[in-house]
C-alpha cells in the first residue's frame, strides 16, 4: 500500500487524511498504515485531534486496542494531542460491546488523570452502557447511585440505557 501511495504523489493534508480515515472506518489495520504513512512520508502534514480521534474510533471498533493505546501514547507525547469526552465515551462503549468491561471500568477511572476528562453524565452513561451490555445490573445500579452521590443528575439517556437493558434480558 505504501509503495502505491508514494507513486501517486498526492498532496497530503489534514482534510485528505480525515476523509480517507472515515472512508476506511471498518479497516483498522489499513487505516493505521495510511495514517502512519501520511505522518512519516509527508513532513508538512501534522496530525490534528480530528484525525487522531477518527483513527482511535476505528481502532476501537475493530478491536485493535493495543495499536490504539500505542497511537494515543505517541500522539500525547510527541504532538500534545488528547481525546475529547465524546471519543472517550465511544471507546468505553466499544469495550462494552466487545465484552471487555474491566477495560471499560479502568478507562473510566483513568479518564480524569490520563485524558484530563471530567467524569460527566455522558461518561457515566458510557460506562453504564458497558455494564448493561455485560448484564452486570448490580454494578449498573451501583454506578447510578455513585453518580447521584457525586452530585450528577441522571438524564434521559441514563434511564433509556437501563430500560433497554432490562427489556433485552426479558425483565
C-alpha positions in Angstrom: 0.0 0.0 0.0 2.7 2.4 1.0 4.6 1.9 -2.3 1.5 2.6 -4.3 0.7 5.8 -2.3 4.3 7.0 -2.8 3.9 6.6 -6.6 0.7 8.7 -6.6 2.4 11.9 -5.5 -0.7 13.2 -3.8 -0.8 16.3 -1.6 -1.4 15.2 1.9 -3.2 17.5 4.3 -5.5 17.1 7.3 -8.7 17.1 5.2 -7.4 14.2 2.9 -6.3 12.1 5.9 -9.6 12.6 7.7 -11.6 11.7 4.6 -9.6 8.6 4.0 -9.9 7.5 7.6 -13.7 8.0 7.6 -14.0 6.0 4.3 -11.9 3.2 5.8 -13.6 3.1 9.2 -14.1 -0.7 9.0 -10.5 -1.4 8.3 -8.4 -0.8 11.4 -5.0 -2.0 10.3 -5.2 -0.3 6.9 -6.3 2.9 8.4 -3.4 2.9 10.8 -1.0 2.1 8.0 -2.3 5.0 6.0 -2.1 7.4 8.9 1.5 6.3 9.7 2.4 6.7 6.0 1.0 10.2 6.0 2.9 11.2 9.1 6.2 9.7 8.1 6.4 10.4 4.4 5.0 14.0 4.4 6.8 16.3 6.7 4.3 19.1 6.0 1.4 17.1 7.4 0.8 17.5 11.1 -2.0 15.4 12.6 -4.8 17.1 14.3 -7.2 15.9 17.0 -9.8 15.3 14.4 -7.8 12.7 12.5 -6.5 11.2 15.8 -10.0 10.7 17.2 -11.3 9.2 13.9 -8.5 6.7 13.9 -9.0 5.9 17.6 -12.7 5.2 16.9 -11.8 2.9 14.0 -9.2 1.0 16.0 -11.6 0.6 18.9 -14.4 -0.5 16.6 -12.1 -3.1 15.0 -10.7 -4.4 18.4 -7.2 -3.1 17.7 -6.8 -1.8 21.3 -3.1 -2.3 21.6 -2.5 -0.2 18.4 -5.0 2.3 19.7 -3.1 2.8 23.0 0.3 3.0 21.3 -1.0 5.6 19.0 -2.6 7.6 21.8 0.6 7.5 23.8 2.7 8.6 20.8 0.3 11.4 19.9 0.2 12.7 23.5 4.0 12.5 23.9 5.0 14.0 20.5 2.1 16.2 19.5 0.3 17.0 22.7 -3.0 15.6 21.3 -5.5 14.1 23.6 -9.1 12.7 23.4 -12.3 14.5 23.6 -15.0 13.4 26.0 -17.1 12.1 23.1 -14.3 9.8 21.8 -13.6 8.7 25.3 -17.2 7.7 25.7 -17.1 5.9 22.3 -14.1 3.8 23.4 -15.7 2.9 26.8 -18.9 1.8 24.9 -16.8 -0.2 22.4 -15.1 -2.0 25.2 -18.6 -2.9 26.5 -19.8 -4.0 23.0 -16.8 -6.4 22.8 -17.3 -7.8 26.4 -14.3 -6.1 27.9 -16.0 -4.5 30.9 -12.9 -4.5 33.1 -11.1 -2.3 30.5 -14.1 0.0 30.3 -14.0 0.5 34.0 -10.3 1.0 34.0 -10.6 3.7 31.3 -13.4 5.4 33.1 -11.3 5.5 36.3 -8.2 6.8 34.4 -10.0 9.4 32.4 -9.5 12.4 34.7 -5.8 11.8 35.1 -4.8 10.4 31.7 -7.0 12.5 29.4 -8.0 15.4 31.6 -11.7 14.4 31.1 -14.2 15.0 33.8 -16.5 12.2 34.7 -19.6 13.8 33.5 -23.1 12.3 33.0 -22.1 11.3 29.4 -19.0 9.4 30.6 -21.0 7.7 33.4 -23.6 6.8 30.7 -20.9 5.2 28.6 -19.8 3.0 31.5 -23.4 2.3 32.4 -23.9 1.1 28.8 -20.9 -1.2 29.0 -22.0 -2.7 32.3 -25.5 -3.3 30.9 -24.1 -4.9 27.8 -22.4 -7.5 30.1 -25.6 -7.9 32.1 -24.0 -6.6 35.2 -27.1 -4.9 36.6 -26.0 -4.7 40.2 -22.9 -2.9 39.1 -25.0 -0.7 36.9 -27.3 0.3 39.8 -24.2 0.9 42.0 -22.8 3.2 39.3 -26.1 5.2 39.1 -26.0 5.6 42.9 -22.4 6.7 42.8 -23.3 9.2 40.0 -26.0 10.7 42.2 -23.7 10.8 45.3 -21.2 12.8 43.2 -23.9 15.4 42.5 -24.6 14.4 38.9 -28.2 14.2 37.8 -29.1 11.1 35.6 -30.6 12.2 32.3 -32.9 10.6 29.8 -30.2 8.5 28.2 -29.3 7.1 31.7 -32.7 5.7 32.1 -33.0 4.7 28.5 -29.9 2.5 28.9 -31.3 0.8 32.0 -34.7 0.2 30.5 -33.3 -1.1 27.2 -31.0 -3.5 29.1 -33.9 -4.8 31.3 -36.1 -5.3 28.2 -33.4 -7.1 26.2 -33.0 -9.5 29.2 -36.7 -10.2 29.5 -37.2 -8.3 32.7 
